[in-house]
Amino acid sequence: MTDESRQTRWERRTEALLAVASLLYLTSYAVQVLASGLPRAWRDICLAVLCAAWALFAVDYAVRWRLSGQGLRFVRSHWLDTVVLVLPLLRPLRVVHVYEAVQRRHGRPRLTLHARVVTYAGLSALLLGFTGALAVYQHEHSAQGATIRTFGDAVWWTAATLSTVGYGDVAPVTPVGRLVAVGVMLGGLALLGAVTGSFSSWLLQVFAREDEKRPPGR
């Protein structure tokens, strides 16, 4: 059995478990950020879940690195996995990957390529927007001179940033908040580009089919 097939088998066996761990991580983080009056025992439980989930992510990364047999090239070729390991709040985006894998197992996906791009971009935008709003709210709501005081403000700012509108009525003032803002901006540009490119490709295909059906000379 080759290293590649062993790595593929490992990823197939752990994808569902890691997706659940990702959602638990996000839920625990959200509870810690939003439930300020939570009893100490529950906060400790949330912290334990966060640490356990991150440890699971680290083990998965280490095993895939070992099975790949690529050495340091694995870090360069899987840079997104490395970023997600350092910033585990992005891990819930793996749910989109799991959904795609399930569709492949059941044969040909039910949705067309363009519909899948829009669907995956929408799911990614929701997850990225929610995690970005949580992170910004955590570091901004108590900062001096902050304009993001409530979670609603954070959601509004994230929606405006992801859509590349950027009203500017609220904005991060802390270093961590601005770092999160950069990530949200890059994610918004990438998702917008994917949806726009897919829509443009779909229009070109529609026009091409209409030209093929048109009688010669018209």
MIDREN-295156 format. One line per 3 residues: number of its first residue (from 1); their letters; for each residue x, y, z of N, C-alpha, C. Coordinates in steps of 0.1 Angstrom, whole numbers. Layout:
// residues N
NUM	a	X/Y/Z/X/Y/Z/X/Y/Z; ...
//
This chain:
// residues 218
1	mtd	8/-12/0/0/0/0/9/12/0; 7/22/-9/15/34/-11/12/44/0; 21/53/2/19/64/12/7/72/8
4	esr	5/74/-5/-6/83/-9/-20/76/-6; -21/63/-8/-33/56/-6/-36/56/9; -25/54/17/-27/54/32/-32/68/37
7	qtr	-26/79/31/-31/92/34/-45/94/30; -49/89/19/-63/91/14/-73/83/23; -69/71/27/-77/63/36/-79/70/50
10	wer	-68/76/55/-68/83/67/-78/95/66; -77/103/56/-85/115/54/-100/111/52; -103/99/46/-116/95/44/-122/90/57
13	rte	-114/84/66/-119/79/78/-121/90/89; -114/101/88/-114/111/98/-122/124/94; -126/125/82/-132/137/77/-145/141/85
16	all	-153/131/88/-166/133/95/-163/137/110; -153/130/116/-149/133/130/-144/147/131; -136/151/121/-130/164/122/-140/175/119
19	ava	-150/172/111/-160/181/108/-168/184/121; -172/173/128/-179/175/141/-170/182/151; -157/179/152/-148/186/161/-148/201/157
22	sll	-148/204/144/-148/218/140/-160/226/145; -172/219/143/-184/226/148/-184/227/163; -179/217/170/-178/218/185/-169/230/189
25	ylt	-158/231/181/-148/242/184/-155/255/182; -162/257/171/-169/270/169/-180/272/179; -187/262/183/-198/264/192/-192/268/206
28	sya	-182/261/210/-176/264/223/-170/278/223; -164/282/212/-158/296/211/-169/306/212; -180/304/205/-191/313/204/-197/314/218
31	vqv	-199/303/225/-204/304/239/-195/312/248; -182/310/247/-173/318/256/-174/333/253; -175/336/240/-175/350/236/-188/357/239
34	las	-199/350/236/-212/357/237/-219/355/251; -216/344/258/-223/342/271/-214/347/282; -214/360/284/-205/366/294/-208/362/308
37	glp	-221/359/311/-225/355/325/-225/340/327; -218/333/319/-217/318/320/-210/314/333; -215/304/340/-208/300/352/-194/295/349
40	raw	-186/295/359/-171/292/357/-170/277/352; -178/268/357/-177/254/354/-180/252/339; -190/259/334/-193/258/319/-182/264/311
43	rdi	-176/275/316/-165/281/308/-153/272/308; -151/265/319/-140/255/319/-143/243/309; -156/239/308/-159/229/298/-157/233/284
46	cla	-161/246/281/-159/251/268/-144/252/265; -136/256/274/-121/257/272/-116/243/270; -121/233/277/-116/219/275/-119/214/261
49	vlc	-131/217/256/-135/213/243/-127/220/232; -124/233/235/-115/240/225/-101/233/224; -95/230/236/-82/224/236/-82/210/230
52	aaw	-92/202/233/-93/189/228/-95/189/213; -103/198/208/-105/199/193/-93/203/186; -86/213/192/-73/218/186/-63/206/186
55	alf	-62/199/197/-53/188/198/-56/177/187; -69/175/184/-73/166/174/-69/171/160; -70/184/158/-65/190/145/-50/188/143
58	avd	-43/190/154/-28/189/154/-24/175/151; -31/165/157/-28/151/154/-31/147/140; -42/152/135/-45/149/121/-35/155/111
61	yav	-31/168/114/-20/174/106/-7/166/106; -3/162/118/9/155/120/9/141/113; -3/134/114/-4/121/107/-4/122/92
64	rwr	-11/132/87/-11/134/72/3/138/67; 10/146/75/24/150/72/33/138/71; 31/129/81/39/117/81/36/107/70
67	lsg	23/106/67/19/96/56/23/102/43; 23/115/41/26/120/28/41/117/23; 50/116/33/64/113/30/71/125/22
70	qgl	65/137/23/70/148/16/80/157/24; 81/155/37/89/163/46/84/177/46; 94/187/45/90/201/46/81/205/34
73	rfv	82/198/23/74/201/12/59/201/15; 55/192/24/41/191/28/36/204/34; 44/211/41/40/224/47/38/234/36
76	rsh	47/234/26/45/244/15/34/241/6; 32/228/3/21/224/-6/7/224/1; 7/223/14/-5/224/21/-6/236/31
79	wld	-2/247/25/-1/260/33/-14/263/40; -26/260/33/-39/264/39/-41/256/51; -38/243/51/-39/234/63/-31/240/74
82	tvv	-19/245/71/-10/250/81/-16/263/87; -22/271/79/-28/284/84/-40/280/93; -48/270/89/-60/266/97/-55/260/110
85	lvl	-44/253/110/-39/248/123/-35/259/132; -29/270/127/-25/281/135/-38/289/139; -47/290/130/-60/298/132/-71/288/131
88	pll	-74/280/142/-84/270/141/-98/275/140; -100/288/141/-114/294/139/-118/292/124; -109/290/115/-112/288/101/-115/273/99
91	rpl	-114/265/109/-116/250/107/-130/247/103; -140/254/107/-154/250/103/-156/250/88; -147/257/81/-148/257/66/-147/243/61
94	rvv	-141/234/69/-140/220/65/-153/213/62; -164/218/69/-177/213/67/-181/213/52; -177/224/45/-180/225/30/-172/214/23
97	hvy	-160/211/27/-153/200/21/-159/186/23; -164/184/35/-171/172/38/-184/170/30; -191/181/28/-203/180/20/-200/176/5
100	eav	-189/182/0/-185/179/-13/-181/164/-14; -174/159/-4/-169/145/-4/-181/136/-4; -191/139/4/-203/131/5/-210/130/-9
103	qrr	-211/142/-16/-217/142/-29/-210/133/-39; -196/133/-38/-188/125/-47/-191/110/-44; -193/106/-32/-195/92/-28/-208/87/-34
106	hgr	-218/95/-35/-231/91/-41/-231/93/-56; -220/93/-62/-219/94/-77/-219/108/-81; -224/111/-93/-223/124/-98/-231/134/-90
109	prl	-226/145/-86/-233/155/-78/-246/159/-85; -256/161/-76/-269/165/-82/-269/179/-88; -261/188/-82/-261/202/-87/-250/203/-98
112	tlh	-252/212/-107/-243/215/-118/-230/222/-111; -220/223/-119/-207/228/-114/-210/243/-109; -217/251/-117/-219/265/-114/-227/266/-101
115	arv	-237/257/-100/-246/257/-88/-238/253/-75; -229/244/-77/-220/239/-66/-211/250/-61; -205/258/-71/-197/269/-67/-204/279/-59
118	vty	-216/283/-63/-224/292/-56/-228/287/-42; -232/274/-42/-236/268/-29/-224/268/-19; -212/263/-24/-201/262/-15/-196/276/-11
121	agl	-197/286/-20/-193/300/-17/-202/305/-6; -215/302/-7/-225/307/2/-222/301/16; -220/288/17/-217/282/30/-204/287/36
124	sal	-194/289/27/-181/294/32/-183/309/37; -191/317/30/-193/330/35/-200/331/48; -210/322/50/-217/322/63/-208/318/74
127	llg	-200/307/72/-191/303/83/-180/313/85; -174/318/75/-163/328/76/-169/341/83; -181/345/79/-187/357/84/-190/356/99
130	ftg	-195/344/103/-198/342/117/-185/341/126; -175/334/121/-163/333/129/-156/347/130; -156/354/118/-150/367/118/-157/377/128
133	ala	-170/376/128/-178/385/137/-175/382/152; -174/369/155/-170/365/168/-157/370/172; -147/368/164/-133/372/167/-132/387/168
136	vyq	-139/395/160/-138/410/160/-145/414/173; -157/409/176/-164/413/188/-156/410/200; -150/399/201/-142/395/213/-131/406/216
139	heh	-125/410/206/-113/419/208/-117/434/207; -129/437/202/-132/451/200/-142/457/210; -151/449/216/-163/455/223/-159/463/235
142	saq	-147/459/241/-143/466/253/-131/474/251; -126/476/239/-114/484/236/-118/499/236; -108/507/240/-110/521/241/-111/527/227
145	gat	-122/535/225/-124/542/212/-130/532/202; -135/521/206/-141/511/197/-155/515/192; -158/512/179/-171/515/174/-179/502/173
148	irt	-173/491/174/-180/478/174/-182/474/189; -194/477/194/-197/475/208/-206/463/211; -214/459/201/-223/448/203/-220/437/192
151	fgd	-225/425/194/-223/415/184/-230/418/171; -241/425/173/-248/430/161/-240/439/153; -232/448/159/-223/457/152/-212/448/144
154	avw	-208/438/151/-197/429/145/-203/422/133; -215/417/134/-222/410/122/-223/420/111; -228/432/114/-230/443/103/-217/446/97
157	wta	-206/448/105/-193/451/99/-188/439/90; -190/427/95/-185/415/87/-193/414/74; -206/416/74/-214/415/62/-209/426/52
160	atl	-207/438/57/-202/449/48/-188/446/42; -180/440/51/-166/437/46/-166/425/37; -173/414/40/-173/403/31/-179/406/17
163	stv	-188/415/17/-194/419/4/-186/429/-3; -175/433/3/-166/444/-3/-173/457/-4; -184/459/4/-190/473/4/-183/482/12
166	gyg	-181/478/25/-173/487/34/-178/500/37; -189/501/44/-195/514/47/-186/523/55; -179/518/64/-170/526/72/-176/532/85
169	dva	-189/529/87/-195/534/99/-190/528/112; -186/515/111/-179/508/122/-166/502/116; -156/501/124/-143/495/120/-135/491/132
172	pvt	-127/481/130/-118/476/142/-108/487/145; -104/487/158/-93/497/162/-82/490/168; -84/477/172/-73/470/179/-64/462/168
175	pvg	-52/459/172/-43/452/162/-49/438/158; -54/431/168/-60/418/164/-73/419/156; -81/429/159/-93/432/151/-90/435/137
178	rlv	-79/443/135/-75/447/121/-69/435/114; -62/427/121/-57/415/115/-68/405/110; -78/404/119/-90/396/115/-97/403/102
181	avg	-97/416/102/-103/423/91/-96/420/78; -83/419/78/-76/416/66/-80/402/61; -81/392/70/-85/379/66/-99/379/60
184	vml	-108/386/67/-122/387/61/-122/394/48; -114/404/46/-114/411/33/-109/401/22; -98/394/25/-92/384/15/-103/373/12
187	ggl	-109/368/23/-119/358/21/-131/363/12; -135/375/15/-146/381/7/-143/383/-7; -130/388/-10/-126/389/-24/-125/376/-31
190	all	-120/365/-24/-119/352/-30/-133/346/-34; -142/347/-24/-156/342/-26/-163/350/-37; -162/363/-37/-168/371/-47/-163/368/-61
193	gav	-150/366/-62/-144/362/-74/-149/349/-79; -150/339/-70/-155/326/-74/-169/326/-79; -178/333/-72/-192/334/-77/-193/342/-90
196	tgs	-186/353/-91/-186/361/-103/-181/353/-115; -170/346/-113/-164/339/-124/-173/327/-128; -180/321/-119/-189/310/-122/-201/315/-129
199	fss	-206/327/-125/-218/332/-131/-215/337/-145; -203/343/-147/-199/347/-161/-197/335/-170; -191/324/-165/-190/312/-173/-203/306/-177
202	wll	-213/306/-167/-226/301/-170/-233/309/-181; -232/323/-181/-238/331/-191/-231/328/-204; -218/326/-205/-212/324/-218/-217/310/-223
205	qvf	-219/300/-215/-224/288/-220/-238/289/-225; -247/297/-218/-260/299/-223/-261/306/-236; -252/316/-238/-252/324/-251/-246/314/-262
208	are	-237/306/-258/-231/297/-268/-242/287/-273; -250/282/-264/-260/272/-267/-271/279/-276; -274/292/-273/-284/299/-281/-278/301/-296
211	dek	-265/304/-297/-259/306/-310/-260/293/-318; -258/281/-311/-258/268/-318/-272/265/-323; -282/269/-316/-296/266/-320/-301/275/-330
214	rpp	-295/287/-332/-299/297/-342/-297/292/-356; -307/293/-365/-305/288/-379/-294/296/-385; -287/290/-395/-276/297/-402/-281/309/-410
217	gr	-274/320/-410/-277/332/-417/-286/342/-409; -289/338/-396/-297/347/-388/-288/353/-376
//
